[in-house]
Amino acid sequence: MATAPAHAHPLSHLEIGDATVYPELTDHRYPGWVFSGVAQDGRFVPGTVLERGGNTHPRAMRYAFPPEPVVASAATRPVDASHAGKTAIYMGRVDAMYGHFILESLSRLWYALRHPDLPLVWSVPEDDTAAPLKDFQKEILDALGVENEVILVSTPTLIGNLHIPDVGYRMDDYLHPEQVRALARFVGPKQEPGFNVWLSRSMSKKRSRALNDTAVERRLAQNGWTVVNPESLTLREQLETLSRASRVAGPEGSAFHTLMMLEIPRDEPPKQIDVFVRHERWHGAFAQQFSAMENVEVRSHVLAQELILRKVGASVEKISHNASETLNALGVPVTPEPFVAPDDALLELIQNALPKRTQEASYIEFGVRDGGTIAHVRAWRKTSVCRSFAFDPRAIEVEPLSPDEPSFRFYEIDSDTFRTYYPSAGQYDVVRVAALGERLPETLKQAQVYAKPDATWIIHTEGDESLSAIELLREPGGHNLSRYLTSSGHIYVLSRSDNPRQALDELDPPALPLNPSRPRPAYASTRAWRRAASWGARDPRISELVSILEALPPQSTPLPEVKARINQLASGTTPKYLLFTAVNHFSLNGSPASEWLSDTNLQAYDEWLRARQDDALAMNIASNWATTEHVAGADGVDPTVGMRYALVRDLLKLLRAESRS
């Protein structure tokens, strides 16, 4: 019997009597080896141990017949003779890996389908107590219509009459047409034109994947593709989805072997298949599979801009800076998304901080989702780093063809990943950071690597809580630190010149200069105020209002433009919480609310209060507010702290109740 039949030769089989089937044996004297096979009269039968062609990776397991010492050890154990009276088919070894099970453990399927009445014999590791097949293995057999009895050999087992078919597949050697036809048995739904499927590896526990594959999947989903995680579906659901697909794409992986089980009708258009290979060229198993399958058109893609992080055998871990190269390879059109209009003052602030000659200017931003500002910045080298952009980077991305040409690159990854895998991305004249809360210190730390010594920093964040993190960037005597309130929120500017400030003076309405070195008022450190500010951050109007209120010094005189903005924010359809956020501040700040709020807003408060005369909490607020108004207006005498804190506490309770209504 030929152990490796030629591709065109018909497959055959061998029948032997009183065959001893060995389980998979390992021995400490032979590290890296797995022994198995079939013996008759003390001699092993050729073709019954796993064989692979090509160059096997040196760290891969090696398979062979058991040497004499291993046979001797196995002989000390009794032979299982419970199947001595049966005729069965030898299938080889059970592989626990999905793709290897389809290709190698089922390599004799062509013969098994001809004899559904004969048991199938597989070898499993010694002393595996003949554990049942795994769920995915049962699903595969069911999808292929295999109903034979299964015998799993975990100890030397005697079979009375054993059929040993040729293998229809040998890795890196051949895949026989008869085996291809045996696997392609699942008849699914008809192909649907335009139904494109991406086979994701984002849920895979194996390390052969791209670290930022979610960016690709998000972009494809936005363009009408169906992203499938095979691990979340049953095999039958996978097969039905693939059957409906007119196009299947994804990173090279065992999910593509599922396609072999489909019967693809010849009267349908060829199924389009795009495989993004792991590294340089695809694994030989896929080349064998796709060259043998019928009615498919296959394209392989190598991404030139991928960064290989780790490669061990067939396992590859890599990263791409964004999804653009994959989308272009698939012919996905650029999404014409409108950009958010840039803040003119912010744009001018950035431009004033850059060198005057565009060819010398460089700009990088972290955490900015929209592309409106960076698209208008005049700089030779521009880079944006964000976990998820709100637009298609291909719309404005420019890849340099040489070092003398401008570059404009988007990295759709977080700052930590960018710092880890792209440490040589250069240094920049202006560094812009948009990060909130606890993310700010870490983001600033990552961004420091990319700042020139004299770089200007522009930092968007929340209130004074961020100041301590920003101060770490400041060199004593070397940097000017200013804080501004614009339509974009708080902006901290850390620079060595006054140029950036000039732009903020031109903003309409003008930016309010806020002194970051002013001590925070006592009430602002209370838990109640912090919770109010946190709660208000969910609403941009409240967020801006809180920012203004925190900046006001105690018992300050109302500035007309500030008073106008406060009343604008406090009015409208939601005075119930905008107004009370203002009252929260004024009552604690020692300034009468009547000096700051318009008659219209005060009337809205009174009407709200009269509607709740039966509400004890509202009456308590009214009493405390009236008292603090009276005391605050009496020659600047500060009212009792306890009464003010009680007012804040009650306001918060009321606000929470109102927010649920």
Secondary structure, DSSP 4 states (H G I P E B T S, - for coil): --SS--TTSPP-EEEEEEEEEEEEE--TTSTTEEEEEEEETTEEPTT-S----S---TTS-EEEPPPHHHHHHHHTS--B-TTTT-EEEEEEE--SSHHHIIIIITTTHHHHTT-TTS-EEEE-BTT-TTPPPPHHHHHHHHHTT----EEEESS-EEEEEEEEEPPSEETTTEE-HHHHHHH--B--PPP-TT-EEEE--TT-SSS-EETTHHHHHHHHHHTTPEEE-GGGS-HHHHHHHHHH-SEEEEESSGGGGGGGGB---TTSPPEEEEEE-SSSS--HHHHHHHHH-SSEEEEEE--TT-EEEEEETTEEEEE-SSSHHHHHHTTPPPP-PPPPPPPHHHHHHHHHHS-SSGGG-EEEEES----HHHHH---SEEEEE-SS-SS-GGGT-B--SSTTS-EEEEE-S-HHHHHHH-TTS--EEEEEEE--TTHHHHHHHHHGGGEEEEEEEEEEE-SGGGHHHHHTTPPTTT-EEEEEEETTEEEEEEESSSHHHHHHTT-SSPPEEE-TTSPPPGGGGSHHHHHHHHHHTTSHHHHHHHHHHHHSPTTPPPPHHHHHHHHHHH-SS-HHHHHHHHHHHHHHHTS-HHHHS-HHHHHHHHHHHHTTTT-HHHHHHHHHHHHHHHHHTTTTPPPPHHHHHHHHHHHHHHHHHHHH-
